[in-house]
Amino acid sequence: MTMTPALIEQLGDELYQALTQRQTLEPLTNLHADITIEDAYAIQQKCWRAAWPLVKKWSARKLA
């Protein structure tokens, strides 16, 4: 069973918040035993779409 788009959005947001606040999350497989690889990639993509502006900003700082 695949996750709903709303749950993927929620988990992607949680992952993004953990990234920006430098915190860890419990593994998603512990919370959602039925997660598929496709779900995991969708969550990761949601997180990185949100994080991309920060990544560009951090990269520019390192290059300057």
C-alpha positions in Angstrom: 0.0 0.0 0.0 1.4 3.4 -1.0 1.1 6.4 1.2 -1.3 9.2 0.5 0.1 12.4 -1.1 -0.9 14.3 2.1 1.2 11.9 4.3 4.1 12.2 1.9 3.9 16.0 2.1 3.7 15.8 5.9 6.7 13.5 6.3 8.7 15.5 3.8 8.1 18.6 5.8 9.1 16.8 9.0 12.3 15.7 7.3 13.0 19.2 6.1 12.5 20.6 9.6 14.8 18.1 11.1 17.4 19.0 8.5 17.2 22.7 9.2 17.0 22.3 13.0 19.8 19.7 12.9 17.7 17.1 14.6 17.2 13.4 14.0 14.0 11.6 13.3 13.0 8.1 14.1 13.4 5.9 11.0 10.3 6.0 8.9 10.2 2.2 8.7 9.6 2.2 12.5 6.6 4.5 12.2 5.3 3.3 8.8 6.1 -0.4 8.4 4.3 -0.5 5.0 6.5 2.3 3.4 7.6 1.5 -0.1 10.8 2.6 -1.8 8.7 4.8 -4.1 7.2 6.5 -1.0 10.6 7.0 0.5 11.9 8.7 -2.7 8.8 10.9 -2.9 9.4 12.0 0.7 13.0 12.7 0.0 12.1 14.7 -3.1 9.6 16.8 -1.1 12.3 17.5 1.5 15.0 18.5 -1.1 12.6 20.7 -3.1 12.1 22.7 0.1 15.8 22.6 1.0 17.3 23.5 -2.4 17.3 27.3 -1.8 19.3 26.7 1.4 21.7 24.3 -0.3 22.4 26.9 -3.0 22.9 29.6 -0.3 25.3 27.4 1.7 27.2 26.4 -1.4 27.6 30.0 -2.5 29.0 30.9 1.0 31.6 28.1 0.7 32.6 29.2 -2.8 32.9 32.9 -1.8 
